[in-house]
């Protein structure tokens, strides 16, 4: 028994739906992981700044120094303009 063009169309449609659902799940997972990463980075920087009385001045220096090193390795997401102290 050979599959009909109609049954092939249904199978391809089902597979497309599976692929699209998987892509959506991956995007959601990546977004959640990136949000958690940025939260952890912010927490780490804030923990460092809590140790200094001149946190604002040191914070600007720290963010600049960190972003210069990370941007070259990990891209524009870690550019200084994307960081808020």
C-alpha positions, 0 to 999 in steps of 0.5 A, a space after each residue: 500500500 503506497 501513501 497517497 499525496 493527501 497522507 504525505 501532506 498530512 505527515 509533512 504538516 504534522 512534522 512542520 508543527 513539531 518543528 515549529 513547536 520545538 523552535 518555540 520551546 528552544 527560544 523560550 528556554 534560551 530567553 529564560 537562560 539569558 535572563 537568569 544569566 544577566 540577573 546573576 551577572 548583576 547580582 555578582 557586580 552588586 555584591 562586589 559594589 556592596 563592599 565599597 563606600 564609593 560604590 558609584 565611582 567604583 561601579 562605573 570603573 568596574 562596569 567599564 573594565 568588565 564590559 571591555 573584557 567580556 564584549 571582545 569575548 562574548 559580543 555586544 550583549 556585554 557592551 558597557 552601554 547595556 550595563 546599568 549600575 
